[in-house]
Every structure is written in C-alpha cells, then in structure tokens.
Amino acid sequence: MSNATIEEVLTRTRRNALLVGGCLDGLRSLPDGCVQTCVTSPPYYGLRSYNGGAREIGQEPTPQEFVAALVAVFTEVRRVLSDDGTLFLNLGDSYASMKPPMGFKTKDLMGIPWMVAFALRDAGWWLRSDIIWHKPSAMPESATDRPTRAHEYVFLLTRRERYSYDAGAIKEPSISGAH
C-alpha cells in the first residue's frame, strides 16, 4: 500500500500519511486544527547525532537553545491540534558533560524533560500529567557513581482546559498485592 497524501487524509479518503522531512516543514504544511493527538519522542539533548546538519534538534550548544527549539516545534503542533487535542511527549534526561553548559556542573542531571514541560506551559500549553515510563529492562549505563536510569517521562499536554480523554480506554485491572 502506498503512502497517503495529506489531502487524502484530510478528506478522509485515506486514514494515515507519513510526512518525510524536517518536522517544522512538515507541520507547516498542515492546516490548523487537523490533528487530534500527537505522540512523539524528539531527540534528547546532546546524546546522539542523526546527521541532520546544523538545524538538528538535540545538537544545540545549550540546554536553553534546545528547549527553545522544541518550543518552536510544539508551537506548530499546538496550531495543528484540534481544540480538544492532546500531546503525549516522551523525553529522557541528559547529564552535563566534562565541559558543562553554564549553570551546570560536570555530571549534573540536567532536568531537561521538566525544563521543556515548564517552557511549554509558559507557551500556553496545559501541563496535565507527568507519566513515568518505567523500563524494567533498561539499557545498562557505564556510570559507576549513580544508579542506572530506568524511566523516562511522558508528559500529557493539551491545547485547552477541556480536551478529549478516555480514561476507561487505558484502565488496567489491579493486581492484588503488587507494588
């Protein structure tokens, strides 16, 4: 099956489309209010390069510039979301390197997910929930002076105070005696 065009998705001729290219360019090609939910995991700050060139998200010189880049992206996401739309944003954290950015010390946990979440709230998003994604089989880390990180954050953000959310759809049965 071939990929649908944006026009086919918007007219409901086809259900899905894959936009290939830079995220801002792809988002800018969409009309206002055409998306119900966005689930995404952008590159983490300073962890790896995907050879995206000078504008590659995650390779900014400072955490503040990284946060600003994500706020720019999610300003466009907010525009394309429907009034009752939701954003599920998965972000992992980073540690300051041997040449830490201003305001950080070597080996500091930087708190990047919360920096982004608070910046998005300041940009007009409703920060509705922080969900812990527990990873029972987390990738071992080479650090020997702290525990291995075994979780990431998934933030639920909304465009408006009232939004579409079906709590029953994600309900799981309780397990007696489990912690």
C-alpha positions in Angstrom: 0.0 0.0 0.0 1.4 3.4 -0.9 1.6 6.3 1.5 -1.4 8.6 1.5 -1.1 12.3 0.6 -2.1 14.9 3.2 -5.1 15.8 1.0 -6.3 12.1 1.1 -6.0 12.1 4.9 -7.7 15.4 5.4 -10.6 14.5 3.1 -10.8 11.1 4.9 -10.2 9.2 1.6 -7.2 7.5 3.5 -6.5 7.3 7.2 -2.7 7.7 7.5 0.0 9.7 6.0 3.8 9.8 6.5 5.4 13.2 6.2 9.1 12.9 5.3 11.4 15.8 6.0 12.1 18.3 8.8 9.4 18.4 11.5 8.8 22.2 11.2 8.4 22.0 7.4 6.0 19.0 7.7 3.9 20.7 10.4 3.8 23.9 8.5 2.3 22.0 5.5 -0.7 21.1 7.7 -3.8 23.2 8.2 -4.9 24.5 11.6 -6.8 22.0 13.8 -6.4 18.9 11.6 -4.8 16.6 14.2 -6.5 15.0 17.2 -3.4 13.6 19.0 0.3 13.8 18.7 2.6 11.2 20.3 6.2 11.9 19.9 9.7 11.4 21.2 12.1 14.1 19.9 15.9 13.5 20.1 17.3 14.0 23.6 19.6 16.9 24.3 23.3 16.2 23.4 23.0 12.4 23.3 23.4 11.4 19.6 23.5 12.9 16.2 21.3 11.6 13.4 23.4 13.6 10.8 20.7 16.2 10.4 23.0 19.1 9.9 23.2 22.4 11.7 19.5 22.5 12.4 19.3 19.1 14.0 17.3 19.1 17.2 19.3 17.8 20.2 22.6 19.2 19.0 22.1 22.8 20.2 25.0 24.3 22.1 23.0 24.9 25.3 20.0 23.4 27.0 18.2 26.7 26.7 18.6 26.6 22.9 17.4 23.0 22.9 14.3 24.0 24.9 13.6 26.9 22.6 13.9 24.7 19.5 11.3 22.3 21.0 9.0 25.2 22.0 9.1 26.3 18.3 8.2 22.8 17.1 5.4 22.4 19.7 4.0 25.8 18.8 3.3 24.3 15.4 2.0 21.1 16.9 -0.4 23.2 19.1 -1.6 25.0 15.9 -2.4 21.8 14.1 -4.1 20.2 17.0 -7.9 20.3 17.2 -9.3 22.4 20.1 -9.7 19.2 22.2 -6.5 17.7 21.0 -3.7 16.2 23.1 0.1 15.8 23.0 1.9 12.9 24.6 5.6 14.0 24.8 8.3 11.4 25.7 11.6 12.9 26.9 14.6 11.4 28.6 17.1 13.4 30.5 20.8 14.2 30.0 23.8 14.6 32.2 26.2 17.5 31.9 29.5 16.5 30.2 33.1 17.3 31.0 32.5 20.8 29.6 29.1 21.6 31.2 26.9 24.4 29.9 26.7 27.5 32.0 24.7 26.9 35.2 25.5 23.2 35.3 28.4 21.2 36.9 30.1 18.2 35.4 27.9 15.1 36.0 24.8 17.1 36.9 21.4 15.6 35.9 20.1 18.4 33.8 16.4 18.1 34.3 15.7 18.6 30.6 12.3 17.0 30.5 11.0 19.4 33.2 12.7 22.4 31.5 10.8 21.6 28.3 7.5 20.9 30.2 7.6 24.2 32.0 8.6 26.1 28.9 5.6 24.6 27.0 3.3 25.5 29.9 4.7 29.1 29.7 4.0 29.0 26.0 0.3 28.3 26.6 0.0 24.6 26.9 -1.9 22.9 29.7 0.5 20.6 31.5 -1.9 17.9 32.6 0.2 14.9 33.7 3.7 13.5 34.1 3.6 9.8 33.3 6.5 7.6 34.4 7.5 5.2 31.7 9.2 2.5 33.9 11.7 0.4 31.9 12.3 -2.9 33.7 14.9 -3.9 31.2 16.7 -0.6 30.9 19.9 -0.4 29.0 22.9 -0.7 31.4 24.9 2.5 31.7 28.7 2.8 32.2 28.4 5.2 35.1 29.5 3.6 38.4 28.7 6.5 40.7 24.9 6.6 40.4 22.1 4.2 39.6 21.1 3.4 36.1 18.2 5.4 34.8 15.2 3.1 34.4 12.5 5.6 33.5 11.6 8.4 31.2 8.8 11.0 31.3 5.8 11.1 29.1 4.0 14.4 29.5 0.4 14.8 28.7 -0.1 18.4 27.4 -3.3 19.9 26.0 -4.2 22.8 23.8 -7.1 23.9 26.0 -8.5 23.3 29.5 -11.1 20.9 28.1 -9.9 18.1 25.9 -10.7 14.6 24.7 -9.5 11.9 27.1 -10.9 8.4 27.6 -9.7 7.1 31.0 -11.6 3.9 30.5 -9.6 3.1 27.4 -6.4 2.8 29.3 -7.7 1.3 32.5 -6.0 -1.9 33.6 -7.2 -4.5 36.2 -5.5 -4.1 39.5 -3.1 -6.8 40.7 -3.7 -7.8 44.3 -0.6 -7.5 46.4 1.6 -5.8 43.7 3.6 -2.7 44.5 
